[in-house]
Amino acid sequence: MRKIKIVCKDFEVEAELLNHERPKTCNAIWQALPFEAELEIWKEEVYFEIPVKIPPENPTPKTTAGDVSYWPEGPGFCIFFGRSQPISPVNTFARIRSGVEKFRKVKTGDRITVRQVAR
């Protein structure tokens, strides 16, 4: 199983790629890593623009805390850490199994890095 590491402020979390649900999205993002950006906050969601263009792939209008999604309209990388929902359907491609609550302490403008976890 492929994983990504998300580093922000003084913490890091890992997310497992959901290859079986959205393989094209997973592969495109995996190949484009690493990303580094200033994040933005919208409700209970962290997001930032990424240099990847992927069409909708089995998009969903609903998410749960811990979902890591690609927003085709951005294009954006989104981390959902609460009950808020995407403004439009997203390709949820990874899942944070523990530590998602740590994103409650980040602020717009904080730096975020996403990279592959070595196998």
N, C-alpha and C positions, 0 to 999 in steps of 0.2 A: 504494500500500500504506500503510495506517495504521500508525503506530508510537506507542508510549508511552515516556516517559522515567521511569526509576526512579532516585531520588536517595536515597542513604543514606550517612551518615558523610561521608567525604571523597571519594566517588566517585559516578559516575552511569553507567548503562547504558541502552541502548535495546532494546526488544523489538518485533518485528513481529507484528501481529495476524494470526491464522489465520482470516480471514473465511470461507474456503471450507469449513472443517471444523466450525466452531461459530458460525455467523453471529448467532444470537440472543444468545449469551453475549457475543460481541465487541461487538455494538451496545449491550447493556445496560450493560456496563462502560464503554465509550467515553462514553456519555451521562452517566454518573454521575461521571466524573473532574472535578476532581482529588480524590485521597485523601491524607490525612495521618494517620499513626498511629504508635503504639509497636509495634514488631515483637516477635514471639516466635520462638524457635528450637525446632524439633523435629527431632532427628537432623540431617540435611543439608537442611533445609527452613526457609525464612523464611515466616512467615505472620502475617496480621493480619485482624481482622474488618472487613468493609466494609458499607455501607448499601445492599446490592443483594440482591434475592431472585430467583434464577433457577433454574428446575427443571433436573434433569439433562438435558444435551443431548449425545448420543453420548458418555456418560461412559466414562472409562478407569481401570482399576485400576493402570496402569503409567505411569511417567514417566521421563524422562531429564534429566540435568543441563542446565539452560537452559530447561526448560519453565516457563511461567507459567500457573497454573491457578486455576480457581474451584472452591471446595469447597462444594457445596450445603448440607451439614450445618452449616457454620459460622454464617452464611455467611462464607467466608474467601477471601482473596487469597493465593495460595501461589507461592513461587519455589523451585524445586528446584535445588540447586547441587551435589548429589552423587549417591550411589547409593540414598539412602533412597526409599521409596515411600509414597504416600498411605495414610492409615489406612482410607479408603474411596474409591470412585471419584470422580474429578474431571472437570471440563470444562476440558481444556487449550485455552487460547484464544490464547496468544502464545508466542513463542520468542526467547530472548536468544541472539544469534549470537556475541557475544564479551564477555568480562569477567565471566562468571558466577562465576568463582573468587573474585572480590572479596568475595562474600558470606560467605566463610569467616572474615572478620575482624569480622563484626558480632556483637552480643550482644543478648540479650533486653533490651528497654527502649530500644534505639536508635530514633531517629526515622527514618521512611521517608516519602517523598513520591512519588506516582505522578501523572503528568499527560500530557495529549495532547502530541504533537510537532506543531508547526505544519507544515502542508504547504507 
